[in-house]
């Protein structure tokens, strides 16, 4: 039976770029995150090694889904299974490709409640990382992964220390004073500039409380 595999990369390790591009109708701007989504050929902090050919095959399979019209959605933080939770979706993967031993991806931030929060955090200077989510078989001897399949790539908070779990943004917001109000504001934000400005100030305040850097 294949194992559930997730691998985190910080903003810097992913060589993440934040891009703004015109929408197809030219009337609005789309925000993207672009960078390494999974590293190949090296032993990572989970003591696993993803051979380059395994990553290449997984990237090709995911691109077949994208090119076939299938929306590959990602969430804020990562759940403990391979299911996509629509209430936590923040972005869509528009492209994946190989560059050297690594699998790169381009993530389009969506105007969902979680997408609005990610957008505001990025525009406030928060360095968000990524976490690949997939399945595969891991050799007990050398940690090599085989039969690897990428299901999605999630957006995660920057770990504050090596090997630290990312702060759970979603739960962190909802459990903090004023968190529910900010979440509802994100849900209603849309293109309203006044709401976006208020949302930005409130999320910035919560970022300081969460100590996300």
Secondary structure in CASP SS format (residue, H / E / C, confidence):
PFRMAT SS
TARGET T0000
AUTHOR 0000-0000-0000
METHOD secondary structure of the structure
MODEL  1
X C 1.00
X C 1.00
X E 1.00
X E 1.00
X E 1.00
X E 1.00
X E 1.00
X E 1.00
X E 1.00
X C 1.00
X C 1.00
X C 1.00
X C 1.00
X C 1.00
X C 1.00
X C 1.00
X E 1.00
X E 1.00
X E 1.00
X E 1.00
X E 1.00
X E 1.00
X C 1.00
X C 1.00
X C 1.00
X C 1.00
X C 1.00
X C 1.00
X E 1.00
X E 1.00
X E 1.00
X E 1.00
X E 1.00
X E 1.00
X E 1.00
X E 1.00
X E 1.00
X E 1.00
X C 1.00
X C 1.00
X C 1.00
X C 1.00
X E 1.00
X C 1.00
X C 1.00
X C 1.00
X C 1.00
X C 1.00
X E 1.00
X E 1.00
X C 1.00
X H 1.00
X H 1.00
X H 1.00
X H 1.00
X H 1.00
X H 1.00
X H 1.00
X H 1.00
X H 1.00
X H 1.00
X H 1.00
X H 1.00
X H 1.00
X H 1.00
X H 1.00
X H 1.00
X C 1.00
X C 1.00
X C 1.00
X C 1.00
X E 1.00
X E 1.00
X E 1.00
X E 1.00
X E 1.00
X C 1.00
X C 1.00
X C 1.00
X C 1.00
X C 1.00
X C 1.00
X C 1.00
X C 1.00
X C 1.00
X H 1.00
X H 1.00
X H 1.00
X E 1.00
X E 1.00
X E 1.00
X E 1.00
X E 1.00
X E 1.00
X E 1.00
X E 1.00
X E 1.00
X E 1.00
X E 1.00
X C 1.00
X C 1.00
X E 1.00
X E 1.00
X E 1.00
X E 1.00
X E 1.00
X E 1.00
X E 1.00
X E 1.00
X C 1.00
X C 1.00
X C 1.00
X H 1.00
X H 1.00
X H 1.00
X H 1.00
X H 1.00
X H 1.00
X H 1.00
X H 1.00
X H 1.00
X H 1.00
X H 1.00
X C 1.00
X C 1.00
X C 1.00
X C 1.00
X C 1.00
X E 1.00
X E 1.00
X E 1.00
X E 1.00
X E 1.00
X E 1.00
X E 1.00
X E 1.00
X E 1.00
X E 1.00
X C 1.00
X C 1.00
X C 1.00
X C 1.00
X C 1.00
X E 1.00
X E 1.00
X E 1.00
X E 1.00
X E 1.00
X E 1.00
X E 1.00
X E 1.00
X E 1.00
X E 1.00
X E 1.00
X E 1.00
X E 1.00
X C 1.00
X C 1.00
X C 1.00
X C 1.00
X C 1.00
X C 1.00
X C 1.00
X C 1.00
X C 1.00
X C 1.00
X C 1.00
X C 1.00
X H 1.00
X H 1.00
X H 1.00
X H 1.00
X H 1.00
X H 1.00
X H 1.00
X C 1.00
X C 1.00
X C 1.00
X H 1.00
X H 1.00
X H 1.00
X H 1.00
X H 1.00
X H 1.00
X H 1.00
X H 1.00
X H 1.00
X H 1.00
X H 1.00
X C 1.00
X C 1.00
X C 1.00
X H 1.00
X H 1.00
X H 1.00
X H 1.00
X H 1.00
X H 1.00
X H 1.00
X H 1.00
X H 1.00
X H 1.00
X H 1.00
X H 1.00
X H 1.00
X H 1.00
X H 1.00
X H 1.00
X H 1.00
X H 1.00
X C 1.00
X C 1.00
X C 1.00
END
